[in-house]
Amino acid sequence: MLSALLGRKVGMTQIFGPNGVAIPVTVIEAGPCTITQVKTAATDGYEAVQLGFGEVKLKHVTRPMLGHLGHALPQTPRQRRKQQLQQAKSRQEARKKTASAASETEADVAEATATKGSAKQQPSAKRRRGSAMELGPFKILREVELISGDQPAVGDTVDAAMFATGERVDIIGTSKGKGFAGVMKRHGFGGGQRTHGQSDRARAPGSIGPGTTPGRVFKGTRMAGRMGNDRITIKSLEVVQTDATRNLLVIKGSIPGPNGSVVMIRKGAEQMALAARSGASARRS
Amino acid sequence: MSVATLVRAVEEAQLRDDRPELQPGDSVRVHVKVVEGTRERIQVFEGTVIRLRGDALRRAFTVRRIANNVGVERSFLLHSPQLDKIEVVRHNIVRRKNLYYMRGLRGKAARLKERRD
C-alpha cells in the first residue's frame, strides 16, 4: 500500500454528524493517480513510488516530461525548420532536374521522401529513458513512500479506496499567497496605539532590537514580507465520509490552499506506524 | 466534474425534501428535538423568520419571538435532523430580505400584515 495520494481540493461545506451536529468539512477529489515510476533500492538507493495526477493539455507539457512518461517526442521548432529547408531544397533540385531530364524526376522525389522519413525517426531511435508505456500527461508528479504490501507496477492506478471512513490523515498543500504582508497580519503583532497623538504607528512593528550592543539586528527577527504560498501540512484530520465511485474524500476541518489546488493526502501517523510494524514483521518472516 | 456538482454530491444524501419554502416575514412553528438525559422530546419555537441565508445543506434561518417581554432569536439549519418539522403559520408582507428593523420594534409596531394571495 502507498503512504499517500494526490488530490484536488474541491471546496468546503458542512454535513450533519450522527447526533445531528453540523460538521465543517472539506471535499477532496482524491485520485485516480497513476504510478509513473517505481524507485527501488537497487537502482535508486531507496524505495519509493512516483505518482501522477491531474489532466493537462499536451501542448503545456515539457519535452523532458514527455520523455519521462514514455511519449514519442514531437518535433522541436528547429527540427521542423530543418526539415522544411530540406524539403524546399529537394523540391528545387527536382524542378531543376525536370527541366533537364523528365525521366529522372520520379526517383529523386522518392529519395527526398526517404530522407524526410529518416529525419523523423531519429529521436525515437535513441534509447528510451523513461517508462515503457505512454502515460498521462499529468499536471503534477510526486513521490510517495511504499509502506506495505506487494510491489506496484508502472501504469497501475490508485484511488480514494485506500482511505476508510474514520481514519486519520495528514493533508499537505500550498497555502494561499497573501503577497507582501505587514507584521500584524504575518506574525500577529499588536501594532501601536491608535490614540494619544499617534499619527502613523497603528500597524508599525515597533522596535526591532537593542542599540549599540549588539549593534545589529538579530537573524530571524520577525518583520514584514512575503506571506503565504508555503507548503503547509495539517496533521491528523478525520475522514468523515468516502465516496469510492466519485473518488471523493470528505475531511473534517479546513485544509490549505484555494479550491482546485492540488493536495497530498497522507496516511496519519497511527496508520503509518501500524503499517511499518506489519511491514517489518513481514520482511523478517 | 465541476466544483459545485462534487460538493452537491456530498450534500445530496442529507438534503431533506420535507422542508417548506420559507420566506422572510413568515410566522413559523419550529419543532425542535430536545434531548434530556436519555429522553427525547419535542419543543416548539414559534416566531417570525427574520433572516434566511446559505444554500443547499448550509441553508439557515433565524426566528425571532418575544418571550416574557424579552426578544429572543434562534437560528436553525434548515436541513438539520434536530428539527422534527417546520410549520408555516402564515406569510406576511415584508419589503426587505433581512428584517433586522424588527429588533427595534415591539408591541403594536412589531406587527406584520398577512399576505393574501
Chai-1 contact restraints between the chains, C-beta under 6 A:
chainA,res_idxA,chainB,res_idxB,connection_type,confidence,min_distance_angstrom,max_distance_angstrom,comment,restraint_id
A,V10,B,V3,contact,1.0,0.0,6.0,A-B,restraint_1
A,V10,B,L6,contact,1.0,0.0,6.0,A-B,restraint_2
A,G11,B,V3,contact,1.0,0.0,6.0,A-B,restraint_3
A,G11,B,V7,contact,1.0,0.0,6.0,A-B,restraint_4
A,T13,B,V7,contact,1.0,0.0,6.0,A-B,restraint_5
A,T13,B,E11,contact,1.0,0.0,6.0,A-B,restraint_6
A,Q14,B,R58,contact,1.0,0.0,6.0,A-B,restraint_7
A,I15,B,Q14,contact,1.0,0.0,6.0,A-B,restraint_8
A,F16,B,Q14,contact,1.0,0.0,6.0,A-B,restraint_9
A,F16,B,P81,contact,1.0,0.0,6.0,A-B,restraint_10
A,G20,B,P81,contact,1.0,0.0,6.0,A-B,restraint_11
A,G20,B,Q82,contact,1.0,0.0,6.0,A-B,restraint_12
A,A22,B,L77,contact,1.0,0.0,6.0,A-B,restraint_13
A,V27,B,V7,contact,1.0,0.0,6.0,A-B,restraint_14
A,V27,B,V10,contact,1.0,0.0,6.0,A-B,restraint_15
A,R246,B,A9,contact,1.0,0.0,6.0,A-B,restraint_16
A,V250,B,V10,contact,1.0,0.0,6.0,A-B,restraint_17
A,N259,B,V3,contact,1.0,0.0,6.0,A-B,restraint_18
